[in-house]
């Protein structure tokens, strides 16, 4: 009988931890960065971006860099890296980060975790 109670308790703890993992509570900074990147990406796509948006881009990207899993999820969802490259091309074409950012934006991950699925053959 004690074994059944122990296993049931363990199962409930695992279920609770799984539930809490799915319902992560993000800090206000991450929520704000999510909103900023969504808004800035929408502005790029609608052609309404401005030179003054650069500080908003940089602060939101810096915050999301601290949370790589959320960074990858949002990138997969809205493609903000490509939008940032487009923004820099339009407003700051001489930015020294541009070649590196173009390369990063061109590489599309196959999953949120960045595992490349498919051809694992020779890279010659």
C-alpha positions in Angstrom: 0.0 0.0 0.0 2.9 2.4 0.8 4.4 1.7 -2.6 1.2 2.7 -4.4 1.0 6.0 -2.4 4.7 6.7 -3.1 4.4 6.0 -6.8 1.2 8.0 -7.0 2.9 10.9 -5.3 5.8 10.7 -7.6 3.5 10.7 -10.7 1.6 13.7 -9.3 4.9 15.6 -8.8 6.0 14.8 -12.4 2.6 15.9 -13.8 2.8 19.1 -11.8 6.3 19.9 -12.9 5.3 19.1 -16.5 2.3 21.5 -16.3 4.4 24.3 -14.7 7.0 23.9 -17.4 4.3 24.4 -20.1 3.0 27.4 -18.3 6.2 29.2 -17.8 5.9 32.6 -16.3 8.1 35.0 -18.2 9.7 38.1 -16.6 8.3 41.4 -17.6 11.5 42.2 -19.6 11.0 39.1 -21.7 7.4 39.9 -22.3 8.3 43.5 -23.2 11.0 42.2 -25.6 8.5 39.8 -27.2 6.1 42.7 -27.8 8.8 45.0 -29.1 10.1 42.5 -31.6 6.6 41.6 -32.8 5.8 45.3 -33.3 9.1 46.2 -35.0 8.8 43.2 -37.3 5.3 44.3 -38.2 6.5 47.8 -38.9 9.2 46.5 -41.3 6.7 44.3 -43.1 4.3 47.2 -43.5 7.1 49.6 -44.6 6.6 52.0 -41.6 10.0 51.6 -40.0 12.0 54.7 -38.8 15.6 55.5 -38.1 14.9 56.0 -34.4 13.8 52.4 -34.0 17.4 51.2 -33.8 17.5 51.5 -30.0 14.3 49.5 -29.6 15.7 46.8 -31.8 19.0 46.6 -30.0 17.5 46.5 -26.5 14.9 43.9 -27.4 17.5 41.7 -29.1 19.9 42.0 -26.2 17.1 40.9 -23.8 16.2 37.9 -26.0 19.8 36.9 -26.3 19.7 36.1 -22.6 16.9 33.6 -23.2 18.0 31.5 -26.2 15.1 29.1 -26.1 12.6 31.9 -26.3 14.7 33.7 -28.9 14.5 30.6 -31.1 10.8 30.2 -30.6 10.0 33.7 -31.5 12.4 33.6 -34.5 10.6 30.5 -35.8 7.3 32.2 -35.3 7.8 35.6 -36.8 11.3 35.6 -38.4 12.5 38.8 -36.7 16.2 38.3 -37.6 15.4 38.7 -41.3 13.3 41.7 -40.4 16.2 43.3 -38.5 18.5 42.7 -41.5 15.9 44.4 -43.7 15.7 47.3 -41.2 19.5 47.7 -41.2 19.7 47.5 -45.0 17.1 50.3 -45.3 18.3 52.6 -42.6 21.9 51.8 -41.8 23.5 50.1 -44.8 27.0 50.8 -43.6 26.5 48.9 -40.3 29.5 46.6 -39.8 27.2 43.8 -38.3 25.3 43.5 -41.5 27.2 40.7 -43.3 27.2 38.5 -40.1 23.5 39.2 -39.5 22.6 38.3 -43.1 24.3 35.0 -42.8 22.5 34.3 -39.5 19.1 35.3 -40.9 19.6 33.1 -44.0 20.1 30.0 -41.8 16.7 28.6 -40.9 16.6 26.1 -38.1 14.4 23.1 -38.5 13.3 23.1 -34.9 13.1 25.3 -31.8 16.1 23.6 -30.3 18.3 24.2 -33.4 18.7 20.5 -34.4 19.3 20.4 -38.1 17.3 17.5 -39.5 18.1 15.9 -42.8 21.3 15.5 -44.8 24.2 14.6 -42.6 26.5 13.7 -45.5 29.8 15.1 -46.4 30.0 18.9 -46.5 32.5 19.0 -49.4 
